[in-house]
Amino acid sequence: MLQAIGLTSTPRRDLPPLVDDLTFEARPGCVTALLGEPGSGKTTALRLMLELEPGRGITYFRGRPLHRIPHPGREVGVLLGDVPGHPSRTVRGQLRMLCAAVGVPASRADTMMEVVGIAGLRDQRIGSLSVGMDRRLGLAAALLADPCTLLLDEPSAGLQPRERAWLHGLLRGHASLGGAVLFTTADAKEAARSADRVVSIASGRLVADQEAADFARTRLRPRVAVRTPHAARLADVLGREARAAHRAVEIVAESGSRLSVYGSDCAEVGEAAFRNGVLVHQLADETGDAGAPVPPVPQARAGGPGKAEARVEAGAPVRAGAGAAGGPDTAVPPDPRTDPRPAHGAGFRREAGPEAASSWPAPGPEAAERPAAGARPPASRSAPPVSVVRRVGGPLRPLRYELRRVFGTATPFLTAALVVAVSALTALVLARAGHAPRDRVLAAWPDLVPLPPAALGAGLLGALAFGEEYRYPALAADRGTVPRRLGLLAAKLGVCAVLALLLGALAVTADAAALGLVFGRGPLGTWAEWAAPAASWAGLLVGCAWAGVLGSAVFRSASAGLAAVLAVPVMVVPLVRKALEGPSAHPATGFASRLRGLASAPWPAEADRWVLGAFRVMVQPVGAALVLSLMVLLCAYGFTGLRGRVRW
């Protein structure tokens, strides 16, 4: 049960709120349509339900508000606009990444691809999908965790009639298993045809909350669709006969050869055309929308002597009956409630798009028995749905998600290749000049450059950790709402640290190999000679990666995260150098022994040398600047992110 109570958006300056005191419910086992004209507040209402928009009111999902649900993705499946996936990620990679995010097995991705009919596109890039296939991918993502409630914003926008029929069949299948479905639409005929209940809103306020049958009776009215090459003549004939019989008949011009006749039926229109010798190509009973405002065109209306009005009826036919000459124009999508075909629509032959030559296989008997949501057994409308999808929880869930996010695209591999090439070239130039120390030659770090290529690459990978989340959000329904939890932060910091160390080791190895190949010898010496520079090198790389992670999380942008990395050597290091100038008034002799005395468990005396080495690295200008910057960014992350209510 979904209950929205008193939803009110934040008022705009000198304008009323987009949503004003909206209250309604979507019952389990039913498909509910939220109907309204464009700009009436449908999308804002969904965002208020999902706590993505500031405002008043509350929405209960099976008795609990969203911020009190431990795992919102398992309770509510959401589709707002297009699928927010990286264009270069494959369909299968996107769904498997989302499986790790919501805590279900990776095999669930293959199951949902079969359910929504995109199993043949598993290796295709998201950016190359057509509108229909993109909608199918969005539905698969919304159904991954087998949620009890589906919230869909204009799910049929841009779809062909056959794809719309498949979509609404899938939604009805989910509702038949006990789930609640709420979708928005601006088409009254679609709402009456596809929903069990229709909630009509206008200017953000509730207009009507009706059963679909009551809505069709009060909002929609029957009409006769006529196609004839003599439309003007037939309209004149019908108008004269209606005035003679004192009947109210409205005649509306749809196009040059089409008429819509309200207040009559096929028999009366056909007989009038026959008596007056008017050729008719199509004659069918339909249902038209009587509530949408329409632009006027000159056209007679027969309602009495001397009366004439202008009106045009917008919208495509909904349901065509048998008529005098039914042709291709009478073809309409099947009604999901009466169509005997399986509701999940595992496949169909696409008519357009780059994949038009392929054909979806027809579902077999085992697919016809599979539920539309792919998981739950049949349930009554009153009984709560019981999910049988196996949950994969534990502390490693954020780590699995982050690994799939990182390696789902070619970004880390391209970054590594670029860093290795630039680093090796820079090392060769420095070695040929002969003025730089050996450790700077091996790190490819000239004095004029703020950071070496490996550190810049590590910072870039760190900045993309949260930057991609805000550009292509996978953990939330909208940009700017990424849940910043400690588990997710720890996973990103850990993965980025490992990537930074691997990138640094790869760069140093490539530099040494290039120097040995060109000059016949490398700058490497004994292990004891390179232990301290190696520790400093590792600290620099990890610090840059973490600065990128925290910077992109605080400022919600990958470019801002990379700017935070560059700000450390450009702005913070000079300040630290100025603060550390001159001798210390209080020497730190014996720091390691005093630190050992504070430890709960004694450590060996040999560890003092490592402690002093780490301390010397930290008090260097670059090390101190990195530590200071990371502390500031971590505090900013805590203040701006951890107070959010949506949990990872």
N, C-alpha and C positions, 0 to 999 in steps of 0.2 A: 504494500500500500504506500503510495506517494501522496503526501498531504502538504500542500503549499498554503500558508496562512499569512495573510496581510503583507504580501510582497510589495515593497515600495522602493523604487530606486532613488538615489540621491538627486534632489531637484537641481536642475540646471539654472544658470543665471537668466532671469526674466522669462523662464519657460517652465511649464509643468513637468513633473517627472515622467519618464518614459513608461514606467509601470507604477500604477497607483492603486494600492490596497487590493491586490489580486489574490483571491482565495479560490482554490479548487482542489480536486483530488483525482488521481489516476489509480484505478482499482486493479488489484492483481487479477490476471486472467482476461484482461480487457486491453484493447488498443484505443488509446485516447489521442485525439487530434486537438492541437492548440491552433485555432484558426484565427487569422487576422490579416489585414492588408499589410503591404510592406511599410515598415515604420510604425507599426502598431504596438511594438514592444515584445514580440515573441522571443527573439534572441536574448533580449535583456532579462526577460523572465527566467529563461533557462540559466543564464549566468548568475542570477540571484539565487536560484535553487542550489547551484554548485558552489556558492560562496566565492565566485570570481568577480563579483561586482559589489561595490559598497552600497549599502541600503538597509532598510528595515524589513522585518518579517522573518519567518523561519520556515524551513521545509523539513519534513520528517520522512525518512526512508525506513519503512517498517518500524516506526516508532522512535527513531533516533535521528538527530540532526547529523549532517555530514561530518562535522568536526569531531563528533564523538564515535565515529565508526573507525575501528583500528586500521582497516585496509579498505579505503573507499573504492579502489578499483575492483574489488571483489563484490561490492554491493551495487555499484552504478556503472553501467556502460555508457560512454558518452561519445557522440560524434558532432562536433561543432565545425562546420566548414570542411575543408579538404583535410586529408590525412597529413598530419604534421611530421612527415618523415624526411630524412635526408635524401635528396634526389638521387644520389649515387648508391644508396643502399638497396639491396635486393628485397623483393617482397618477403621471401622466407627469412632473410636476416632481420628485417624490421619486426616481423611477428615473433621471432625467437627472442629478440631483445625485449619485447614487451612481455613475453612469457616470464623471463627472469625478473622483470619489474613487478609483476603482479603475483609472482610466486606460484606458477604452475609449471608442469614439465614442458620441456622444449617440444616434445611430440605433439602437444596441443596445437602448435602452429600448423603442422601438417593436417591435422584433423579439421581445423577451421578453414584452411584453404580448400579442402574438398567440399565442405558444407556450403561455402559461398561461391564455389565454382571457379576458383582461380588457381587450381593446382597446376595447370599448365603454364602459369606465369611465375612460378616460384623463383626463377633465376633472373627475372626481368627487373630492371631498375625502376624505382618508384617514379622518377621524373619522366619516364616514357609511357606511363599508363594513361589510358583514355579516361574520360570522366566516369563512365560506367564502371570500369575496373577499379578506379580509385575509390568509388563508393563501396564497392564490394570489399576492398581492403579495409576501409574504415569500419565496416560492419564486422569484419573478422576481428579487428583489433578491439572493438567494443564488446564482443562476445567471448573473448579469450578466457577471462576469469569466470565465465558462466554467471554473470551478474543477475540479480533478481529484477533490476529496473534498467530500462533503456531510455536514455534521453537523446533525441536526435533532432538536429536543427536542419530543416529543409532537406531531408535525406534524398528526396526524388528530384531535386533541382538539377536540370541539365540532362536528365535521363530520357531515353526513348520510352514509348508506351510499354513495350514488352519488358524492359528492364524495371519500370515502375511496378508492373504486375508482379514480377519476381520479388522485388523488394518488399511490397506489402504482404505477399505470401509468407516471406520469411518472418516479418514482424508478427503476423498472426500465428505462425507456428510457435514463436517464443511465448506469446501470450497464452496459447493453449496449454502450455506446460506449467502455468501458474505464475508467469512473470508479468510485470507491469510495463507497458510500452507507452511512451509519450513522444509524439513527433509534432513538429510545427509545419504549417503549410499555409499558403495564401489562396489555395484553390478549394473553394467550397465543395465542388463536385468530387474532388479527390478525398476530402475529409468524409463526405457522406458515403462514398463507396468503400473506403478502406478502414474506417474506424468504427468501434462500437459506441463510442461516446465522443461528442464534439463540444469543446469549450471555445466559445467565440469571444474575442476581445477586440476592443477598438479604443485607440488612444490610451492604451495601457490599463484599461478598466474592463471588468468582466461584463459582457453583454448577455450571454446565455450559456447554460451548462445543460446539455440535452443528450438524450439517447440519439443514436444515428437516425433511427426511424422518425422520431419527432423532429429532428433537425431537417431531414429531407422534406417532411411534410410542410414545415413552416418556412424554410428558407429556399428550397428548390421547388420548382413547379414544372409540370409536363409541358412539352411542346411538340410540334410536328416539324421535322426537318424536311425541306423540299429542295430538290435540285432540278432546275428547269432552264432551258435556254430563253424562255419568255417570262422571266421573273417579274418584270414590271406589269405585264398584262395579267398574270395570275394574281398579283397583289391587288390590282384594281378589281378583278372579278370577285375575289374573296371579300374585299371591302364593300362592294355593292350588295352582295348577298347578305353579309352580316348586318348592314344597315336596314335592309329590307326585312330581315327577321328580327330586328331589334336585339341582337346579341352582341356582347362585348368581345371582340376578337382583335388581338394585337398582332400586327404583321411587321416583322423586323428583317431588314436586309443584312445578311451576313457577308455576301460578296456579290459579284455581278450576276451569278447564276444560282445563288442560294437564298432561301428564305427560311425564317423561323416563324411559325404560326402558333400563338398562344391563345387558349380558349377554344380550341377545336380539336379534332382528331383526324386520323388518317382517312377514315371513311368519308367524312364530310369534305375534306380537301380534295380527295381523289374524285369524288362524284362531281364537285364543282368544276374541276379541270376537265373531266370527260364531257360534261354538258357543253362547255364552251370551247372544246377542241384545243386545249392547251397541252402540249407534249410535256410529260413529266419523266425525268430520269431517275429520281430517287424520292421515296416517300417513307418516312420512318418516325416512330415515336421515340423521343429522347427526354432527358431531364436537364433543365437549364437552371442556371443560378440567377435568382431574382434579386440578389442583394448588392452586387458589385456596381459601382457607378460607371457609367459608360459615356463616351462622347456622342453627341447627336449627329445624325445625318438626315437629310430630307427623305422621309418615307411616310406613307399614309398609314393611319391607324383607324380601323373601322370600329367605332363604338357608338355611332348614332349619326344622324344627318348633320353634315357640315362640320364634323369634328376631325381634326388631324393632328398627329403628334410625330415626333421624331425620336427614334431609339435604335440602338444597335446592340446586339447581344454578343459579348466577348466570350472567348473560350472555345476549346475544341469539343466535339461531341463526346458524351460519356458512354452512352449505351445505345446501340442502334438496333432496332427491331426489324423484322422482315417487312419489306415494302414492295412497291410496285416494281422497282428495278434496282435491287441492291447490288452494288458493285464494289470495287476496291475501297471506295471512300467510306463504306460502312464498317470496315474492319476496326475493331476496338480491342483494347487489352482485356483479357478475361477477368472476371470477378474472382478474387482469391477465395471468397466464402463459398462460391458455387463451382469453381473450377475443380475437377477431380484430379488434376495433376498434383504431384508432390509439392508441398509448400516451400521446401527449401530451395528449389530451383537450382539444382547442382550444375546445370549447364544450358546454354542456348547458343545459337549461331549468331554471331555479331554481324551487323549490317554495315558498319563503318569502322574506321580507325585503322591503325597500322596492322592490326591482327585480323583483318577481315577475312583473310584466306583460311584461317583456322576454324575449327568447329569443335564446340564443347561436346563431350560424350554425354549421352542420355544417362540419367541415374538408373542404376540397377535395383533389384529388389531389396538388397541390403541397404542401399541409400534411401529408398523410399520409406523404410522402417526407422531410419535414424531421425531423431528429433531435430528440429530446425536449429536449436541452439547448440546442438552437438553434445549435450551432456546430461540433461535431466530426464528422469522418467516422467511419464504422463502424470498430471496432477489436476485436481479439480480447481475451479476458479477460487473457491474459498480456502483451500488448503495452501499453506505456504510452500513454495518450491524448495526441494531438497537437492543440493548440488552433490554430484558424485565425482567431481573433478578432483584429482589428488593435489593437495597443496604442498608446495616446496618452500618451507620457511627457513628459519635459522639465521644466524649472523652472516652467512656467506651469500645471502640473496642479493644485497647491494653489490657485492664483488662480482657475482656472475653477470649482473646487469651491466656493470661498468666495462667488464672485459668484452662483452658482446657489442657494446656501443663503440669502444675504441677500435676493435679489429673488424667491425662491420663495413668499414670504408677503407679506401686506400690512403687516407690522410697520413697515418703514422709511417707508412712505408715510403711515401713520397717525401715526407719531411726528413726521414733518416737518409735517404739517398741524396737529397740536396745538401744536408748538413755535412755528410761525409765528403762530397765533392768540393764544397767551399772550404772545409777545414783542411783537406789535403793540399789544395792549391795555396791557401794562406800559409801553411807550414813551410812549403817549399820556398815561397817568397821570403819569409823571415829567415830561413836557414841560409839562403843565398846572400842576404844582406849582412848577416853575421853580427848584428848589434843586439839582438834579443837574447835573454837568458834561455837555457835549455828547456826549463819547464814551460816558459811561454811559447817557445817554438813548438813543443810537442802538443800544447793546448791550442795552438793557432790563434793566439791572443795578442795582437799588436797593441801598443800603448795608446794609439789614437782611437781604438774601437772600444766602446763601453763594455762589451761582453763578447766572449768567443762564440763562434757559430754553434757549438754544441749547447751552450747555455741558452742562446736565443731559441734554438730548436726545442729544448726542454721547456722553456717558458711558453712557447707557442702551443705545444701539446697540453700544457697545463691550462692555458687560457681557453682552449677548445673544450676542456672538460665540462665547464658550465656554460660556455658561450654557445655550444651546440644545443644545450638543453633549452635555452631561451629562444634560439632561432628555430629549432625543430623540436618542440616540446613533446616528449614521450611519456613523462611521468605525471603530466597534468593535462587538463583539457584546453589550456590556452596559454599563450605566451605570458611571461611575467608571473606565473603561479607555480613555478617549480618548487616542490617541497624540499626545504633545505634542512635535512635531518642529520644527526651525528653519524648514523650508519652510512648514509650516502656520502657525507664528507670524508669519513675515514677511508671508504673504498676508493674515492677519487684521489685522495692524497697518496694512498698506498700504490695504486696502479701508476700514477704519474711519477712517483719516486723511482719505481722499478724501471719505467720507460726512460727516465732521465739518466739513470746509471747505465743502462744498456746503450743508450745513445752516446754517452760520454766514452764508454769503453770502445765502442765501434769507431768513434772519431779518432781516439788516441791510437788505436791499432792501425787505422788507415793512414794516419800521419806518419807513424813509425815506419810502416811498409813503404810509403812514398819516399821518405827521406833515405831509407836504406837502398831503394831501387835507383834513385837519382844520384845520390852522393856516395853510395857504397857503404855507409855506416849510419847508424841511427843514434839518437841522443840518449838511449836507455843505458842505465848503469846497474848497480846492485839494487836489491830490494830495499835494503836499509836506506839507501840514498833517495829512493823515490817514495817512501812510505808517507812522509809528511805532505809532499805535494799531491799525492794521490788522495789523501784524506781531504785536503783543501779543495781539490777538484770535485770530489764527490759531494762535499757540502755545498759548493757553489751550484752544481747542477740541480741537486734536490731543492735547494732554496729557491732557485729561479722557477722550477716547476711548481712548487707550492705557492709562490707569489702569483703566478699566473692563475692557478686554481682559485685562490681566495679573491684575487682582483676581479676575475670574471664573475664570481658568485656575488660579490658586493655590488658591482656596477652593471651586472646583467648583460655583459657584452664581451665577446672574445677580443675585440680590439682594445677595449678598456683594460682587460686582463694583461694583454701584451704591453700596454702602456705602463701598467703598474710594475712589470718586470724591468722595463727600461728606466723607470724613474729611480730605481735603487742605485745604479752606478752614476746616473746623471745628476740626481738631486740629493739623495740621502748620503751617499759616500762623501761628498765634499763637506757636508755638515758634520759628519762623524769625525773626519780628519781634523777639522778645526777644533772640535771638542776634545780630541785626544792629543793635541799638540802640547809639547813640553813634558818634563819629567813628572812622574807621579809623586805626590806628597806622602803617600802611604804605600810602601812596597808590599807586594802580595807574596812574599816569601813564606813557604810553609802552607800554601793554600791547599795542596793535595792532602797533606797529613791532617789538617783540620777538617776537610771534607770527609776523610775516612772515619774520623771520630764521630761524625754525625750519622753515619750509615748504621742501619739496624743490624746488618750482617757484615762482618769484617771481610775486606777484599785483600788480595795479595799485594805486597809492596810493589811488584812489577807493574801493577795497574796504574800507579801514580804517574808513570811516564806518559801513558795514553791520556790520562785526565789532563795533565799539563799541556799535552799537544792539542787536545780539543779546545782547551781554554785559550791557548795562543791563537788558534784559528778564529775563535769567536771575537777576540779583542782586536783582530785586524780590521782596518776600516771597512773592507768589503763584507767580511763576516758579520761585524757588528751592525752594519747597515741592513743586511739581510735579516738578521734576527729581529732588529727593531721594526722593520717593515712588516715582517710576518706577524709580529705581536699586534701591531696596529690593525692589519687586515683581519686577523682572527677576531679581535674585539668588534670590529665593524660588522663582520659576518654574524657574530652572535647577536648583536643589537638589531640587525635588519632582517635576519633570517630565522633564528631559532624561536622567535616569538610567534611564528605562523602556526595555525591550528591544524592544517592538513599534515598528517604524519606519513613518514616513509614506511 
